Amino acid sequence: MRIDGAIGSRVSTPLAEEMNFPDGQPMKTWHSTLHFERPANQVQYTLERRYEEIAKPRMWTPQTFEAYIAALTRSCLAPTLAHKLYGSGVAAANALLGLLHGAFDDPEARSSLSTRALKLALQFIESHGHSYRHHALQLVDDMQRLGLRLDTDVFNIAMGSNVKVKDLDGFDVMLKRMLRYGCLPNLETWILFLQMMENERVRRHAIKIMHSLGFFSEPRAVPLIANQLAHFDVREYGATDKELVSVDVRGQDWSDGIRPFMESMDAKYGSSWKTLANFNKIVNELGRMGKYECCLELFDAISESTARKPTTLTINTMLLHGRSGRKLDFVIAALERAYKHRIHLDEQSYHEVFQLAFRLRKPNMMGLVWRFASIKRMTSWHMRNRVSHNTYIDRPPADAKTDNGHDWPALPRFHQPDMVAELQRLPVKKRGPAIANMLWARYASWVPVDPLHAMLARAWEADNAVHAAVKQAKQERTALLSQNLDGPAPLRKITVPGVPLVLRRPTMLGLNGGFPRGLGESLELEQSITHLAPSSRTD
C-alpha cells in the first residue's frame, strides 16, 4: 500500500495483511483528499483472534502508526469469544488498553505519534465508560509530556466522560487545563457544556451566548443545538397550561399525530434539524411519555427520507420503552418495521423482547425469542442467567401435581430433548450458556422461515390459551381451598406442544445485508410448554 501525504510526498507502508485489517479487504491508496479512506475512518470489523495477534507494521511512520491504532480500536470481538479467549469482557478490554498504551510508549514509535492516532485511542477509551477515564487522562498526560501538539478536540473527547456522569468538577478542571494549554473552546465544547446543564433556562441562556459569539454561522450548529433542546420541545408541545413553566406557548394535542410537531420544529429550526440523532432523541422522549403511536409515525417519517434511515439504535429505543410500558403490540410493530427496512437486531434488541415476554408470562414467546437469539449468537448475560435458573431437566409428566404455589404457572422448555444428558453434567448457572452455545453450533447456518414479529404474533394467540388454562386452574384451587380445611389443594401441571420454530438452510445469500435469497431444506425446532391446568377429573 502507498500513502499520499498532504503535500504530495509518498510513504511506503507494510502490506495490507501485515497491517492486519479485515481479511479480504483490498489494498487502497490513501489520498489526503479522500477523507473516508483514512485509517481513522475505517469501519468496525469482526476480530476472531486475540488482540495480541494483530501484527505491528515493520516500520513505524505516522501513517502506519495511525493504521495500527485503527486496527486495534476498530476491532470488534464477540462477547462469547472474548470470554473464551480472555475469561471475561473486562479482561479483554484491559488487554486491548494495554496494547494501546504499549504502542504510544514504544520508543521506536516516538517520532511517529500523531494527534489523529491519539484521538482514535481516546474515543475508544471514552466509549468504554467512566471507569476507564484514568486511562484517557494518563494518555493525554504522557503525550503532552512528550511534546505532541494537542488541539481542542483532544480535550473535548476527554471531557466527554465527565458529561456522561455529570461530573461538573472534572469538566471544569479539564476545561481550565485546555485554556491554559492555549486551546480555545469550539462548537463541540459548547455543546458539551449544554449537555452538562440540566436546566432548560441555563441551556437557552448559553445558546444566546453562542449566538453572540458567532457559532451559528457554522452549518452544524443548528442541528446540534436542536439535539440539546429536542426533549424540551417534545415536553412543551403537549404540555398543559399548568405544566408550562419556562415557555410562553400553549400545549398542542398529540392526537393529531407527529406531523404538526415536525412542522413546529421546522418553524423553530428550519429543515436542518432533521438528523438521525435528533430523531432518535425525539423517539426516546415520545416513548418515555407513552406516545407509542407517535413513535411509529415518526419512524415511518424517518424511513421516507432518502438521506436519513432508522438504525438499530432507533429500534432498540422503541423496544426499551415498549418493554417498560408492557406494550406487546407496540414491540411487535417495531420489530415488523425493523424487518421491513432490513434493520439488523443486536443483543440489546433480543434482550428487551425476552424481558418483556418474561414480564408478561408468555411462555411461547420466551422460547421463540431465546431460540432466535441463540441461533444468531445474540443472547445477553441476563437472558442466559434467566434460562439457567428456569431450565428444568426433568419435566413433570402429564397430570403431575404440585403443592408449590410459587412455581412459575407456565414455562417453556428452553433446550432440545437430546441436550439433557449434556446439561445434567453441568451446574445450574452454566446451563443457559451451554444451551445457547449448542443451539448456535447446530443451527448457525440456518435461518428462520418466518421473521420474529410474525412468530411473536402467532405465539401471542397460543399464550392466550395457556393463560386461560392457568387462570381456570387457579380459580379451581381457590374454590377447593375454601372447601378443604386440611391443607392446600394440589395444582395440576401438564406439558403441551408449543409453537415451533421452522428453519431453512439458505442456498444463496443476498448482497444487501446478507439476507437469504434462496432457501433449501427445512427443519422444525420444537418446543414444549409446561403450565398449570384445570382438573380434568374429580380426585
N, C-alpha and C positions, 0 to 999 in steps of 0.2 A: 504494500500500500504506500502511496506517496501523498504527502500533505502540502498543499499550497499555503504559504504564510500570507499574512495580511499585506506585506509589501512585495509579494511575488517570489520570495525565496522558497526553496523546496527542500524538505527534510525527509530523509529515508527513515522508515519505521519498520518494526518486525511485521511478519506476515500476519494475516487475519487470525490463523489458528494459534499463533504464538500470543496474540493479544487476547485470545480466549473469549471472543464474542460468541453469540449463539451459533451452534453448528449449522452449516449450510448457508450462512449469510455471506453473500458475495463481497469481495474486496471493493472498497469505494475510494474515490478520490475526494478529499475534503477541501473544497474551495472556501475561502473565508466569506464569500458572498452567499454561500448556501448554508444558512443558519441551522436548518433542520438536520443536516448531516453531521454536525459536530458531535463528538463523543458524548458531550453533556446532554444532548437532546435525543439520544438513542432510547428507544422504548424498553420497558422491562422485558426480561427473558427468563425462562424457566431453567433453573440450575438443578442438575440431578447428581451432583457430587459435592464433596466438601469444599468449603470456601478456599481452603489452603491449596487446592488443586488448580485454582485459577492462576495460570502461569504469568510471571512477570516478563516484561519485554527484555530483550537482550541489552538494550541501551536506553538509558533514561534521557528523554528530551521533554520539553514542556508538553508536546502533543502526546507522546506515549505515556507520560505520567498521568495526564488527564484521562486518557483512554483506559488505563488500568484502574483508576479510581472509579470511572464509569462502569467498568465491568464488575467491580465489587458492589457498588451501590445500586446498580440496575438489576442485579441478580435476584431471583425470587425462588426461595427454597420452600417447597410444600411443607406444612406443619408436620405431617406424618413422617416425611423424610428427615426433617430437622430433628425430630425426636429419635429417629433411628440412628442418625449419624452423630448427634451430639448429646443425646439424652433428654434435651428439652429445648424449647424455643428460645428461652433466655440464654442458655449456654451457646446456642448457635449465633445469636445476636452479639454476645460478648466476643466470640471468636472472630466475627467479621469486624467488630470495632478494634480488636487487637491488630488485625491486618491493616486497617486504615491508619492507626497510629504508627505502626511499623513502617508503612510507606512514607509518611510525612517525616518520620525520624531518621530515615535511611540517609547516611552521609553522602552516598553516591547520587542520591536524587536531590540534593540540596539546591543545585543550580537549575533544576527542572520544575521547582514548585511554582504553582500559578494560582492566582486568585480564583479562577474558574473551578479548578480542582478542589480548592478549599470550600467553595460554595456547595459543590456536589456533596462533599463529606458532611458539611453542616446540615444540609437539607435532609440527608439520610438520618443523621443522629436525631434531629428535631422531630422527625416523623415517628420515632420510637417512643416519644413521650418525655415528660418532665424528669423522670427518674434517670435519664441518660444525659441530662443537661450539663453535668460536670465534665463529660467528655467534650462537649462543644466548647465550653469555656477554656478547657485545657488546650484544645487545638488552636483557638484564637490566640491565647497567651503565647503558645510556642511559635506560631507564625509571626506574631508581632515582634517577638524577641529575635527571630531570625532575620527580620527586616523585610518581610514580604509586605508589599503595599496592599493595605486593606481599603475597602470602599464602604459606602453607606449600606449597600445590600448585604455585606457580611454581617454588620451589626443588626440589620433588620431581621435576618434569619435567626441570629442569637436571641433577639428579643421575642421571637415568635412563641417560644415555650413559656415565657412569662405571661403572655397574653392568654394562652390556653388555660393556665391555672389561676389567672387573675392576681399575679404576684406584682403588685404595684411598686413595691420597694425594689425588686430585682429589675423591673422595667426602667425605673428611674436611674439606678446605678449604671445600667448598660447604655442608656441614653446620654448620660453625662460623660461616660467614657468615650462614646462616639464623638461628642462635641470637643472633648479635649484632644482627641486624635486629629481633629481638623475636618471631619466629615459633617456635612450639613444634612438635616432631615429632608427627605424627599417625599413624594406622594405616598409610597408604601409605609414610611414611618408614621405619617399622619393617620393612615388607615389603621395601623396597629394601635395607635392611641385611641381612635374611635372604638375599636373592638374592646379595649381595656375599660372604657367608660360604659357603665350600665344605664345611667340616667339619660333619658332622651333629650332633656334640655341641654345637658352638658354636650352631648353629641352635636346638637344643632348649633350651639354656640361655637364649637370647634370648626364646624363646617363653614360658618361665616368667616372665621379667621382664615381658613384655607382659601376661600374665595377672594379675600382681600390680598392674599399673598400670590394670587395668580395661578393656583393649581388647577383651576377649572379650565384653563386653556389646553390641558392635556386631554386627548380623546378618551383615555382610560378613566378619567376622574369620575364622570357621571355614573357609569356602571358600578364602580367600586363604592361610591357614596350611596347609591341606591341599595346596594347589598347591605350596608350598615343600617339602613332605615327601613328595610323591607318588612321586618316583623312588626315594627311600629305601625307602618302603613296598613298592614293586614288587620291589626287590632283596632285601629282607629276607623277603618272603613265600616266595620259592622258594629261599632260601639254605640251605646245609648247616650243620651244627654248626661246622665248621671255619671257615666264612665269616662266622659271626655274631660281630661284634666289639662293636658298640655297643648290641645289644639282647639281651634275655633270652627270646626266643621261638624256637620250633623251626620251621624252614622247612617249607612245605607243598608238595604235589605239584601242578604246573601241569597235569598230565594230566587233572585233574578239571574243567578249563575255567576260565572267568573268573568264574563266578557265586560260588564260595566266596571269591575275592579281594574281590569287591564287597561281600559280606556282612561280611568282616573290616573293610573300610573303613567300613561303616555302624556297626559296633561301636565304632570309634575316634572318628569324627567326627559321627555322626548322618547324617541324609539330606541335609543341606545341602551336603555336599562335592561333590555331583553337578552340577558345572558343566562347560560345554563346554571351558573352559581346562584343567580337571583331567583330563578325558577325553583331550584331545589330548596332554597330558604323559604320561599312562599309555600311550597308544598309541605314543608315541615311545620310551619305555623298553622296552616289550614288543618293539618292532621291533629295538631295539639288542641285546636279549638273544636274538633269533632265535625268539621265541614268536609265529610268524605266525598260527597258528590262533587263538590268544587275541586277537590284534589284530582278526581278522574277527569273533569272538564279541563283543568289546567294541563294535565298530562297529554290529553288529546290536542290541546292547543300547541304545546311544545312539539308534538310529533308532526304537526302540519308544517312546521318550519323546515326549510331546507338547510339552514345554517346551524341550528341547534337541535340536537336529538337527545331524548332522555337516556340516562345511563343506568348502570346497576345501582348507583347511589340513589337515584330517584326512586327506583323500585323498592330498595331497602328502606328508605324513609317512609314510604307508604305502608309497607309491611309492618314496620315498627309500630306505627300508630294504629293500624288495624288490629294488631295483637294486643296493644294496650287497651283499646276500646272494645275488644272481643267482637269485632265486626268481620265475621267469616265471609259474608258476601262481598265486602269491600276487598278483602285479601284475594279472593278468587278472581275478582275483576282486575285487580292489579297484576296478578300472575298471567291472566289472559292477555293483557296488553303487552306484558314482557315477551310472551311467546309470539304475539303478532308482529312485534317490532324487532324480534331476534335479539333481545337483550339477555345476555347470559346471567344466570343466577349464581351467586357465590355462597360461601359458607354461611354468611350472615343471613342470606335470604332463606335458606332451608332452616336455619336456627329459629327465625321468627315464626315461620309457619308451623314448625314442630312444637314450639312452646305454646302456640295458640291451640293446637289440637289437644295438647295435654290439659290446658286450662278448661277447655270445653268438654273434656272427657269423650273425645271422638276416637274410638279405637281403630276403625278402618283408616282414618286419616293419619293417625300416628304411624301405623305400619307402612302405609304408602310413602309418606314423606321420608321415613327412615330408609326405605329401600332406594328411593330416588337419590337421596344424599349419599348413601353408602356407595352406590354404583359409580357416582361421579366423584367420589372421594371428597365430599364437601360436608362431612359431619363435624359439628363443633364439639368442644370438650363437654359442654353441658348436655348435648344430645347423647354422647357416648356414656356419660355418667348416669343419666336417667335410665337409659336402656340397661346398663349394668345392674342397677338396683330394682329393675322391674322385669327382669328376664327370669322366668321360672322354667327350669329344665323339665320337671315332671308336672305336666298339666293335670288338673283334676279331670277324671273321666266324666262322661255324661251322667247326669243325675247325682253328681257328687254334692255333698252338703258341708257347709262350714258354719261354725258359730262365731267366727271373727267378723264383726260388722265393720271393722276398719279396713278390710281388704278393698282393693280397687273394684268397683262394680263391673268394670269392663276393661279388658286389656288385650292387645293383640299379641301374637307370637312374633317376636322380632327376628328370630333366627329361622333357618330352614331345618326340617326334621333331621337331615343327615349331619347336622353340626353338633348334635347332642353329645356324642362321645368326646369330641374335642373340648367342648365347653365344660363338661363335668370335671375335667382335669385342672381347670383354671379357678382362681379365687373370684369372688363375685365382682370385685371392682375392675377386673380385666376382661369381663365377658363382653361388654359393649364394644371396646376397641377391637376385640377378636372377631366379633360378628361383622363389624364394618369392614375389616380387612379381608375376611373371607368372601363377603359379597362383592367387594371390589375386585379381588383376584379372579373370581369366577366370571363376572359379568361386565367388566370394564369395557370390553369391545362390543357390548350390546347397547341398544338404545330403546327406550320405551316407545311403544307404538302410539300411545296417546299422551298428550302433554300433561303436565302436573295439574293445571287448573281443571281440565276435563275429568281427571281421575278424582280430584277432590270433590267435584260436584256429584260424581257417581257415589263416592263414599259417604257424602252427606246424607243421601237417602237411606243407605244401608245403616248408618249410625243412628238415624232417627228411629228405625225399627228396633235397634238394640236398646236405645233409651226407653222406648215404650215398654219393652220387656222388663228392664231393670226397675222402672217405676212401678209396674204392676207387682213385681216381686217384693218391693219394699212396702207397698200397701198391704199385701198379704201378711207380711211379717208384723206390721203394726197391728193388724186385726188379730193375729194369733197371740201377740203379746198381751193384748187387752183381755184375752180369754184364758191364757195359760199363766198361772202364778208360780209354776215350778222352775222356770228358767226361760231364757230367750229361745224363741223359735228358730230352728235351723234355716239357713239360707241355701238355696239350691243353685248350683252353678252348672252351666253347660258349655260345651265348646262347639262352635258352628263355623262353617267356612266363611272367610272374609272376602273382600273384593280383591281379586288377584291383579298382579301387575304383569302385563304382557310385554315381552321384549322381543326385538328382532335384531338380527345381525346385519348391519349396513353393508351393502356391496360396493358403495361408492360414496365418498364424502363430497359435499358441495364446496365450492370455492369461497362462498361468502359465509364466513364464520364457522365452517366445519359442520354444517347441518347435513344430515344424510339425504342423498338424492334417491338411492335405490335401497330396497330392503329385501333381505334374503330369508333364511329360516327363522322360525319363531319358537319361543318357549314361554310357558306360563309360570310366573313366580307366585306360588300360592301362599296365602296366609290364613291363619285361623284366629277366631275371636272367642275368648272365654269371658262369659258375663253371667250376672245374676239372672235368673229366670223364674217365672211364676211356677207354682207347683202344678204338675200335670195329673196328680192323683192325691187322694187323701191318705196320709200316713197313719 
